[in-house]
Amino acid sequence: MNVVEMTPRERLFAALSGQPTDQTPVWLLFPYHSTGYYVDVRNHPRYRPVFEASRELGAIMLNRRNLCAPLHTPGVVPAADPSKRFLIEDADLEAYCALPVETDPVRLTAALDTQLENYRREKAEFPPELGSMMLDLGSPINSLYHAANLESLSVWSLTHLDLVEDLLRRNMERLRVIYRYALERDLADVYFLVGSELASPPLVSRATFQRWIVPFERDLIAMIHAAGKKVIQHYHGQIREVLPDFVAMAPDGLHTIEAPPVGNCTHTQAYAATANRITLIGNIQYDDFRSCSPAAMARAVRDTLDEVNGRRFILSPSAGPFDPDPPRNLLENDVTFMRAARNYRPVCR
């Protein structure tokens, strides 16, 4: 039977919907436009050939973008160094949780409006057949996680559980305005949620995960689905214990499943836990792209696809192109990775 060749966009949405695809979907995590956290692959002289190869080989591109809005009401002075974890003592947390979160739709909408023209320009420039615009708008836990000493956060999950939960509810009220803004304006077809890994075992208990993460991300996912859009949740680390909670949150895709020694879950175990209800996305470790020979990379891809065995899956690295001076081996392996997936034929069983 002849299979009609899909565009990367068609392949993406078929995979996220659990439908057959013409070949293994591959996502290198390359955005189309530049970001602060990844190399600009379209314009970087050493990455550019890989970018061109990704187009030739039909890789999916999700153009990950962010929209910014104030976290607190006017009058709250932001931290001098927002990258510093300044919440250490109990008193720090208590003072932080007392700050008024910005939930006023008028002020939030005004802040988002200042970015709308540039965002729509980028959306118009993005070739839609390559994949989709993908918005990363945050989760309620994000601001606290990035401000808190992690040892303290772990303790607060035992001593200040309710205080943090109240903060998360107010953060959620703010995010509902932001997500509604994007959904009503049809800004993206895919949304990327990265909060689930920020308050999960072993940093906090599964019971805390079920209070600080699950209800909020479940509601955001339901909101996105109600608008007819797709959701990918991102999670690094020890995921096996909380996989049933991802089933409850019901994303379309889950990136990334990490086997030992980096994580604690194989794809086989993940499919058993999710009953093939979520499209798994992953997973060759970024360090393997730096260290493997091309033959070893091709073998790793084949082994991964053999284990997946035709179930809902998108092949990807564990991390995006963050190295501004990529070694030659990494660039060769990016192309080998895509070719091995394109040429893969399942083993007859």
N, C-alpha and C positions, 0 to 999 in steps of 0.2 A: 504494500500500500504506500502510495506517495504521500508524504507529509508536507503540507504547504509551509514554506519558510516564514517564520514570524519576524516582526520587527522586535528590537529589544523591549519596547514598550508593551507590545502584545505578550511577549514572553514573561515580563514582570508581572502583569496583572493576572495572567493565567496561573502563574506559580503561586501568587498570593491568594488566589481563589481556590487553590487545590485542583486546578484543571491541568490536563496534559500539555506539554510543551514540545516543540519540534526538536529541541536539544537542551542540554543542561543549562539553565540560566546561570550566568556569571555576573557578579557585582564586585568590582575592585574598590568600591567606596570612593571613587573619584567624583568630586563635584565638578560641574561645568564651569562655574564662576569661582573666583578665589575666595578663600576663607582665612580666618586667623589661625586655624588649627591644622590646616593641610597645605601642602605645597600646591602651587598653581600649576597643575599638570599640563594644561593647554599651552602655557607660555614658558615653562621651565625647559631650557634647551635639552636637558638629558631625559626628562620625562616625556617630552613631546612625541618621540617615536612610539612610546608605549601607549600614549593617548590615541595616536592614529591607529595603532594595532587594535586597540579596544573597539574602535569603530568598525574596522575591517572584520573583526571576529564576532561582532554582535554582542559585546558586553553591555549590560544594563548600566545606565548612569542615573543616579538619583542626585539631583542638584540640591544638596542640603543647604538651607538658608535659615537664618535666625531673625526674629523681629524683637526689638528691645522696647521695654516699657518700664516706668518707674516701679520699684518694689515698695517704697514707702511714700507716705503723703508728703506734700511740700513742707519744708521746715526740718525734716530729718536729714542730718548731714551724713553723706555716705562715708564709709571707711576710707582713710587716706590711701591705703593699699588694699584694694579689694581681693587680691590674691592671697593675702595673709589670713591664716586661721586665728582670729582674735577672740573667739569664744572658748575660754579655758575653764574658768571657775563657775560655780553655780550662779553666782551673782551676775556674771556676764550673760549667761543664758536667760536669766530672769529679766534682765534689763532689755535684752534683744527682743524677747517675746512680748514685752510691753510696748514696743514701737508700733505705731499705727501703720498697717499695711494699706497700700493704695488699692482701693476697690471701686473708686468712683468711675463709672463708665465714660463720663465726659472727659476727664483728664487722661484716662488710659487711651481712649480713642484718639484724642488729640496727639498724643505721643506716637501712636502707631501711624497716624495719617502722615507724619513727617517722613516716613520711610516708604510709603506706598508707591510713589512714583518710581523710585529706584527699583523697588522689588518688581513692579510690573514691567519695567524695561528689561530686567534680567529674565523674567518669565517669557517675554516676547522673543528674546535672543536665544533662548534654550530650544534646541531642535526637539520637538515633542516625541518624535519616533525613537529617540535614544532612551526614553524612560519617563521620568516625571520630576517635577519640582517636589521637594520634600522639606517640610517645615519642622524645625526643632524648636518648640516654644517653651519647653520646660515642664517640670512636675513640681508639686508643692514642696517636696523635700530638698530641692536643689540648693536654694539659697542657704538654708541652715547647714547642710552638709559642707558646703564650700567655706563657710565662716567658722566652723567648729573644729576644735581639736578632736581627732577621731577617738582617742581613748576616752575623752570626756563624753563624747556623744554616746559611746557604748554604755557608760555608767548612767547617763541621763535616761537611757531606754529603760532603766530599772527604777530610777529615783524621780524622774520628771516626765513620765510617760504622758500624763494627761495634759501638762503644760505644752509640750511639743505638739500633741495632737490638736490642741486648740489653735496653735499657730498654723498648722497645716490646713485646717479648715478655712482660716482667713486667706491663706495663700491660694487655696483652691477657688475661693470666691473671685479673687483677682484673675486667676487663670481662665475661669469660665468666660470672663469678658474678652480676654485676648483670643482664646480659641474661637469664640463666637464671631469675633471680628474677622478672623481668617476664613472661617467656614462660610459665612454669609457672603463674602466677596470672592469665593471660589479660588483662593490663592494657590492651593496645592491639592494634588490627588493622593499624596502619601504624607503621613505624619510620623515623626521619629521621637519616641519617648525614651529618655536615658536615665530616668530617676530610679528605676527599680533596683539597680545594683548599689545604690547609695545608702540603703538601710536594710541590709539583708544579712543572713548568716555568712560567716561567723562573727561579723561586727556586732550584730544584734540578733536576738532570737527570731525564730520563724513567727512566733506569736506577735512580736513587734512589727515584723514585716507585714503581717496581716492587718495591722492597725495603721501603720504609717505609710504603707505603699498601696496595698491591694484596693481598698475602697476608692481611693482618689484616682488611681490610674484606670481602674475599671470604669469609673464614671466618665473620664476623659475619652476612653476608647468608645464607650457607648455613644457619647456625643458626636464623635467623629464618624462612627458608623451610621448614625442617624442621618448624616449629611451625604452618605454614599461614598465616603472616602476610606482609604486603607491605613492601617497602623502597623508599624514595625517597632517592637520594643527591643532595647539593647541591654545586654547584661553580660558583664565579664565575671568569671570566677565560679564559686561553688554553687552551682545552680540546681543540683539534683534534688535537694530537699524541698525546694520551693516550686518545682515544675507544676504540681497540681494547682498552685495559686495562679500561675500563668494561664492555665486552662480556664480558671474562673475569670480572669481579666479579659480573656478572649481576643488577643491581638491577631492580626492576619499573619504576621511574621515575627520570628524571634531570633535575634542575632546577639550573641553567638554561643554555640554549645562547645565547651572546652573539655576535652578528655584529659585524664591524668598525663603528665604530672602538673600541668598548669591549672586545670580545673578538676572536676570530679565526676564528669558525666560523658559517656559515649553517645554517639547518635542513636545507637541501638536502644540504650536505656532511655533516651529522651523520647523516642517514638513510642516506646512502651508506656511512658508516663502521660504523653499528650494524645495518644490514640490517633495520631496523624491528623489532629484537628487544627494544628498550627503549622505553617510553613517554616521549617528550620532553615537558618541562614548561617553558613560558616563552612568549614573552619579549617584553614591552614594558618598556623601561627606566623605572625609577622617575622619573628626571628628566623623561621625556616626559609623565608624568602631571601634573607641575608646570608644564610649559611649553606643551604642545600645546593647540590649540583643540579643542573637542569634535569638529568635523568632521575634523580631522587625526587625532585618536585613533581615530575610527571607521574612517578610511582605513587606519591602521596595523594595526588588527585584521583588516580584510579582506585586506590584503596578506599578513599572516602566515598566515592560514588558507588563502589561495590557494596559498602556497608549501608549506604542510603537505600539502595536497591529499588529505585523507582518511586519512592515516597516523596511527599511534598518537600521541596528542597531548592535553595539557591546557594550556589557555591561562592564563597567569599573568603578573603583574608580576615584575620582577627582584628586588624587595625588598618586605618587609612594611610595615605602617603604623607607621613609627617617629616620625613628625613630630607632636609634641603640639599644634602650632598649624598645622594643615593649611591651605594656601591654598584659597580657594573653587574654583579651577581644578582642583586635584587631586581634590577630592570630586566635582565634576561629571564628571571624566574616569573616576573609578571606576565610576560608573553608566553612562556612555557605553560604556565597555569591556565591561561585562556585556551591555548591550542589543545592541551590535553583534555580539557573539558569538552571542547567542540568535537574532538575526534573520538571521544569515549563511546564505546559500545558495550552494553551490559553483558555480563557473562551468563550464558544459558545455564539454568539451574534445573 
